[in-house]
């Protein structure tokens, strides 16, 4: 069952660190089956505070998402993300139920 990683960037605190993350994160995706479903495009906030941006990545399953997240390459990139901005990051399992 597919799994989704959702990044919600609340506030940039160090643009230089975030740029370092932007350079390293694509390298960390190498060798992993990841689809970018949404990537910091235009957003329309329907409820709650507005984030700076949102990205949604799809993985084949929860284990694949965790393998990517726990990989040395992503953990190296992650340090720059944590220093560069306040994020919320979620791992959500998809549903196998097809809407009627």
Z-matrix of the N, CA and C atoms (Angstrom, degrees):
N
C 1 1.439
C 2 1.530 1 108.62
N 3 1.304 2 118.12 1 133.52
C 4 1.463 3 122.21 2 -178.42
C 5 1.523 4 111.57 3 -57.64
N 6 1.316 5 114.50 4 154.82
C 7 1.461 6 122.10 5 174.91
C 8 1.524 7 107.44 6 -132.42
N 9 1.312 8 115.44 7 153.53
C 10 1.456 9 121.42 8 -175.06
C 11 1.523 10 110.15 9 -129.16
N 12 1.323 11 115.58 10 133.98
C 13 1.454 12 121.17 11 171.37
C 14 1.517 13 106.11 12 -104.76
N 15 1.326 14 115.09 13 127.19
C 16 1.459 15 121.57 14 -178.44
C 17 1.524 16 108.08 15 -116.59
N 18 1.312 17 115.67 16 121.51
C 19 1.460 18 122.43 17 175.32
C 20 1.522 19 107.64 18 -101.81
N 21 1.314 20 117.14 19 130.33
C 22 1.463 21 122.00 20 174.52
C 23 1.524 22 106.62 21 -122.84
N 24 1.328 23 115.74 22 107.64
C 25 1.470 24 119.72 23 179.94
C 26 1.522 25 108.28 24 -87.05
N 27 1.331 26 115.21 25 114.22
C 28 1.461 27 121.14 26 -177.34
C 29 1.528 28 112.24 27 -84.48
N 30 1.339 29 116.30 28 -44.75
C 31 1.464 30 119.75 29 -175.11
C 32 1.523 31 110.20 30 -159.36
N 33 1.318 32 116.37 31 129.48
C 34 1.460 33 121.33 32 174.39
C 35 1.523 34 108.43 33 -79.10
N 36 1.328 35 115.89 34 130.33
C 37 1.462 36 120.66 35 -179.74
C 38 1.527 37 112.45 36 -113.53
N 39 1.334 38 117.02 37 -22.03
C 40 1.465 39 121.59 38 179.80
C 41 1.531 40 107.64 39 -152.16
N 42 1.327 41 115.50 40 97.46
C 43 1.468 42 120.95 41 -174.97
C 44 1.530 43 112.06 42 -60.68
N 45 1.319 44 117.88 43 -33.83
C 46 1.462 45 120.96 44 -179.58
C 47 1.537 46 110.83 45 -66.06
N 48 1.319 47 116.91 46 -42.86
C 49 1.467 48 120.51 47 177.29
C 50 1.531 49 110.72 48 -65.48
N 51 1.310 50 116.48 49 -38.79
C 52 1.462 51 120.00 50 179.18
C 53 1.528 52 110.68 51 -66.28
N 54 1.330 53 117.02 52 -34.16
C 55 1.461 54 120.85 53 175.74
C 56 1.531 55 110.63 54 -66.19
N 57 1.312 56 117.02 55 -39.20
C 58 1.468 57 120.68 56 175.81
C 59 1.531 58 110.28 57 -61.19
N 60 1.321 59 115.88 58 -41.79
C 61 1.470 60 120.38 59 177.05
C 62 1.526 61 110.07 60 -61.55
N 63 1.326 62 116.73 61 -44.22
C 64 1.471 63 121.09 62 -178.83
C 65 1.526 64 111.40 63 -61.47
N 66 1.317 65 118.08 64 -28.98
C 67 1.463 66 121.56 65 177.71
C 68 1.527 67 112.16 66 -80.05
N 69 1.323 68 117.27 67 -34.54
C 70 1.465 69 120.93 68 -175.63
C 71 1.525 70 113.51 69 -88.30
N 72 1.309 71 118.23 70 -30.19
C 73 1.468 72 121.08 71 -175.63
C 74 1.531 73 112.92 72 -60.93
N 75 1.339 74 120.21 73 -42.50
C 76 1.472 75 118.71 74 178.57
C 77 1.532 76 112.84 75 -61.52
N 78 1.312 77 117.37 76 -35.68
C 79 1.462 78 121.13 77 177.47
C 80 1.529 79 109.44 78 -63.50
N 81 1.326 80 116.48 79 -37.35
C 82 1.465 81 121.25 80 -179.59
C 83 1.526 82 112.14 81 -68.49
N 84 1.328 83 117.56 82 -19.94
C 85 1.474 84 120.40 83 178.12
C 86 1.528 85 111.84 84 -81.35
N 87 1.325 86 118.01 85 -14.71
C 88 1.460 87 121.90 86 -179.13
C 89 1.526 88 110.52 87 -59.70
N 90 1.331 89 115.51 88 130.91
C 91 1.453 90 120.76 89 178.63
C 92 1.513 91 114.55 90 85.54
N 93 1.326 92 116.80 91 0.37
C 94 1.465 93 121.48 92 178.88
C 95 1.529 94 108.39 93 -115.09
N 96 1.312 95 116.57 94 142.74
C 97 1.466 96 122.50 95 179.76
C 98 1.526 97 108.51 96 -84.32
N 99 1.331 98 115.35 97 90.57
C 100 1.465 99 121.96 98 -174.83
C 101 1.521 100 108.95 99 -125.84
N 102 1.327 101 115.96 100 133.89
C 103 1.467 102 121.84 101 173.27
C 104 1.521 103 108.29 102 -113.87
N 105 1.325 104 116.08 103 129.80
C 106 1.463 105 120.38 104 175.16
C 107 1.520 106 107.80 105 -85.31
N 108 1.325 107 117.38 106 109.19
C 109 1.464 108 121.65 107 -179.22
C 110 1.519 109 111.76 108 -87.99
N 111 1.306 110 116.90 109 -37.22
C 112 1.466 111 122.87 110 176.13
C 113 1.521 112 105.80 111 -145.79
N 114 1.336 113 116.75 112 140.07
C 115 1.454 114 118.58 113 -174.99
C 116 1.520 115 110.40 114 -146.68
N 117 1.302 116 115.71 115 84.78
C 118 1.456 117 124.48 116 174.59
C 119 1.526 118 113.34 117 53.80
N 120 1.319 119 115.90 118 37.83
C 121 1.454 120 121.03 119 176.18
C 122 1.521 121 110.91 120 -86.05
N 123 1.301 122 114.10 121 -171.81
C 124 1.462 123 120.53 122 178.37
C 125 1.522 124 109.18 123 -59.38
N 126 1.332 125 116.14 124 139.00
C 127 1.457 126 119.17 125 176.60
C 128 1.515 127 110.00 126 -133.41
N 129 1.307 128 115.21 127 154.36
C 130 1.457 129 123.06 128 179.95
C 131 1.521 130 106.43 129 -125.77
N 132 1.312 131 117.14 130 108.17
C 133 1.460 132 121.52 131 -177.62
C 134 1.520 133 108.95 132 -77.28
N 135 1.312 134 116.05 133 120.26
C 136 1.460 135 121.35 134 179.73
C 137 1.521 136 111.69 135 -90.90
N 138 1.319 137 117.18 136 -31.99
C 139 1.462 138 121.99 137 178.77
C 140 1.521 139 109.04 138 -150.78
N 141 1.302 140 116.88 139 148.55
C 142 1.462 141 121.82 140 174.67
C 143 1.517 142 113.02 141 83.02
N 144 1.335 143 115.45 142 179.78
C 145 1.466 144 120.42 143 -178.82
C 146 1.526 145 111.63 144 -69.61
N 147 1.305 146 115.18 145 150.38
C 148 1.463 147 121.32 146 -177.87
C 149 1.528 148 110.78 147 -84.28
N 150 1.338 149 117.70 148 124.87
C 151 1.462 150 120.08 149 173.53
C 152 1.527 151 109.88 150 -80.36
N 153 1.320 152 116.36 151 166.25
C 154 1.461 153 120.26 152 174.34
C 155 1.521 154 111.35 153 -72.01
N 156 1.325 155 116.60 154 -31.10
C 157 1.456 156 118.99 155 -178.56
C 158 1.515 157 111.88 156 -173.38
N 159 1.339 158 114.56 157 162.36
C 160 1.465 159 121.77 158 -178.98
C 161 1.527 160 108.46 159 -138.77
N 162 1.332 161 115.58 160 139.44
C 163 1.463 162 121.61 161 173.14
C 164 1.527 163 107.83 162 -131.07
N 165 1.335 164 116.06 163 143.19
C 166 1.460 165 121.66 164 177.91
C 167 1.523 166 107.84 165 -129.44
N 168 1.332 167 115.49 166 123.75
C 169 1.461 168 122.55 167 178.04
C 170 1.525 169 108.90 168 -113.73
N 171 1.339 170 116.67 169 139.41
C 172 1.466 171 121.07 170 177.34
C 173 1.525 172 109.52 171 -107.94
N 174 1.324 173 115.19 172 137.67
C 175 1.465 174 124.15 173 177.68
C 176 1.521 175 108.62 174 -123.09
N 177 1.325 176 118.19 175 159.18
C 178 1.468 177 120.15 176 179.25
C 179 1.531 178 113.04 177 -60.74
N 180 1.338 179 116.74 178 -33.83
C 181 1.465 180 120.50 179 -179.38
C 182 1.531 181 108.84 180 -165.26
N 183 1.332 182 115.86 181 176.48
C 184 1.463 183 121.08 182 -177.68
C 185 1.534 184 111.22 183 -62.13
N 186 1.331 185 116.73 184 -39.44
C 187 1.466 186 120.12 185 -178.94
C 188 1.525 187 111.13 186 -63.15
N 189 1.321 188 117.31 187 -39.43
C 190 1.469 189 120.86 188 178.73
C 191 1.526 190 110.64 189 -65.88
N 192 1.325 191 116.74 190 -39.49
C 193 1.463 192 120.51 191 178.30
C 194 1.527 193 110.56 192 -64.48
N 195 1.327 194 116.64 193 -43.06
C 196 1.458 195 120.46 194 179.27
C 197 1.527 196 111.27 195 -66.79
N 198 1.326 197 116.89 196 -36.94
C 199 1.468 198 120.33 197 178.32
C 200 1.523 199 110.21 198 -61.81
N 201 1.332 200 116.88 199 -41.69
C 202 1.467 201 120.79 200 176.71
C 203 1.527 202 110.30 201 -65.23
N 204 1.337 203 116.47 202 -49.71
C 205 1.463 204 120.85 203 -176.93
C 206 1.528 205 111.38 204 -60.44
N 207 1.314 206 116.76 205 -41.88
C 208 1.462 207 121.60 206 -177.36
C 209 1.532 208 113.79 207 -81.40
N 210 1.333 209 117.42 208 -6.08
C 211 1.465 210 120.39 209 -177.28
C 212 1.531 211 110.61 210 -64.25
N 213 1.320 212 117.34 211 146.36
C 214 1.467 213 120.33 212 178.07
C 215 1.533 214 112.62 213 -56.29
N 216 1.325 215 117.34 214 -38.04
C 217 1.472 216 120.08 215 -178.67
C 218 1.522 217 111.16 216 -64.99
N 219 1.341 218 117.55 217 -42.64
C 220 1.472 219 118.07 218 179.39
C 221 1.525 220 110.64 219 -72.04
N 222 1.315 221 117.80 220 -38.57
C 223 1.462 222 119.57 221 179.71
C 224 1.528 223 111.07 222 -61.84
N 225 1.328 224 117.02 223 -34.40
C 226 1.468 225 120.22 224 175.17
C 227 1.527 226 110.46 225 -66.22
N 228 1.325 227 117.16 226 -46.27
C 229 1.466 228 121.10 227 178.98
C 230 1.528 229 110.81 228 -63.88
N 231 1.312 230 115.85 229 -40.08
C 232 1.466 231 122.67 230 -176.35
C 233 1.530 232 111.94 231 -54.86
N 234 1.313 233 117.53 232 -37.58
C 235 1.465 234 120.38 233 -179.18
C 236 1.525 235 111.19 234 -57.51
N 237 1.316 236 117.18 235 -36.65
C 238 1.467 237 121.00 236 178.32
C 239 1.529 238 110.76 237 -71.99
N 240 1.339 239 116.52 238 -36.90
C 241 1.475 240 119.58 239 177.16
C 242 1.518 241 109.99 240 -62.54
N 243 1.319 242 116.96 241 -44.83
C 244 1.462 243 120.67 242 -178.88
C 245 1.526 244 112.12 243 -64.97
N 246 1.327 245 117.39 244 -33.58
C 247 1.461 246 121.06 245 178.85
C 248 1.524 247 112.06 246 -81.22
N 249 1.338 248 116.33 247 -21.14
C 250 1.450 249 120.03 248 -173.42
C 251 1.512 250 116.53 249 -95.43
N 252 1.332 251 117.18 250 -20.44
C 253 1.464 252 118.64 251 -175.98
C 254 1.519 253 110.81 252 -164.16
N 255 1.315 254 114.44 253 160.82
C 256 1.463 255 121.34 254 171.61
C 257 1.522 256 107.15 255 -90.71
N 258 1.310 257 115.59 256 120.55
C 259 1.465 258 122.59 257 -177.86
C 260 1.518 259 109.96 258 -124.41
N 261 1.311 260 115.70 259 154.84
C 262 1.456 261 122.77 260 158.51
C 263 1.515 262 104.62 261 -112.62
N 264 1.319 263 116.45 262 139.85
C 265 1.462 264 120.96 263 -178.39
C 266 1.515 265 107.59 264 -135.43
N 267 1.318 266 116.20 265 127.27
C 268 1.460 267 121.85 266 -176.42
C 269 1.515 268 110.19 267 -123.52
N 270 1.324 269 116.35 268 145.00
C 271 1.463 270 122.78 269 170.49
C 272 1.518 271 105.84 270 -115.35
N 273 1.332 272 116.13 271 119.35
C 274 1.461 273 121.62 272 -173.98
C 275 1.520 274 109.41 273 -125.54
N 276 1.326 275 116.20 274 130.73
C 277 1.461 276 120.26 275 175.51
C 278 1.518 277 109.33 276 -78.61
N 279 1.331 278 116.17 277 136.73
C 280 1.453 279 121.30 278 177.85
C 281 1.519 280 111.29 279 -73.27
N 282 1.298 281 114.93 280 175.98
C 283 1.457 282 121.67 281 -179.34
C 284 1.516 283 109.46 282 -110.50
N 285 1.320 284 116.44 283 142.53
C 286 1.460 285 119.42 284 175.80
C 287 1.523 286 111.25 285 -95.64
N 288 1.325 287 116.28 286 7.02
C 289 1.460 288 121.42 287 179.50
C 290 1.521 289 108.69 288 -87.09
N 291 1.307 290 116.42 289 125.52
C 292 1.458 291 121.49 290 176.79
C 293 1.524 292 108.51 291 -89.13
N 294 1.343 293 117.41 292 126.43
C 295 1.465 294 119.27 293 179.76
C 296 1.528 295 111.04 294 -59.66
N 297 1.308 296 115.50 295 145.33
C 298 1.474 297 121.16 296 179.25
C 299 1.507 298 110.63 297 -77.25
